[in-house]
Amino acid sequence: VGYLKRVYVSGLFGLVAGILGSVWMWNWFGAGGDYTLVMILDGLIGYLLAGIVIAGFVKPKPAI
């Protein structure tokens, strides 16, 4: 698995976490759409930045 794929997976985790963590506030508490979008992007960007760093340290085991 290449570096960019590991970063991509990290970004997907951030997108899912941002959606699951913010959409319920929009639905149940009436948070605005702008707030919800910013919170989703915040999760996505945070996980992407962490993924960029972590993917550099985590290397797959070489094939035998």
Number of C-alpha atoms within 10 A of each C-alpha: 8 10 16 13 11 19 21 17 15 22 22 16 17 23 21 14 16 23 18 12 15 19 18 13 14 16 12 8 9 11 14 11 12 10 13 21 15 13 18 22 16 15 21 21 17 16 23 22 14 14 23 17 12 15 20 12 10 11 12 10 7 5 4 3
